[in-house]
Amino acid sequence: MKLVESDSSLREICRSVEQRLRDALYLDKTELPVELLPNFESLHLKPEDPCAYRPKPPTILINSSSFFAHVFEFQAAALAHEIGHHVHDSGLLGKAPHYDNVSPCIVADWLVCVWGLFEGLREDRLDFYGEEYCEIFRACENEPEFFKRATQWYQAFLSRPR
């Protein structure tokens, strides 16, 4: 895996994430640009999001106004989450039917967990989705069990009143 950052301020985090994902052999030939933007205001993204994945052309976008406000472990996990979107969207892991039973963000979080970086996201996910969501990731190494639990959680999440 090679991340090609647009700004030297991203060098350390990009090299760290590359190193952490070195054992994910399906990423060996993957090269992704990582583009630093001053903010996300002109994009159809939440202005507070630290980063995002743009599928065409495949690029990870970094929101300078919020990304650097987070601790390094969160930055690494958030960057890995966007790489997870690329893995899912491009079919690098194949197209398992259970991936379609949950949102692409759950698949990306699962990959972050498999890669050993979920702790960096835990506090954010606790705040947004709750303890039950985070508990699902205890089974991340057992793919069938994880996706069984994640599908049940996701269906319950979708049926909650907004």
PyMOL commands that set and color helices and strands:
alter all, ss='L'
color gray80, all
select helices_A, chain A and resi 8-20+25-27+64-67+72-90+97-101+104-114+119-129+131-139+143-159
alter helices_A, ss='H'
color red, helices_A
select strands_A, chain A and resi 2-5+31-37+51-55+58-63
alter strands_A, ss='S'
color yellow, strands_A
deselect
rebuild
show_as cartoon
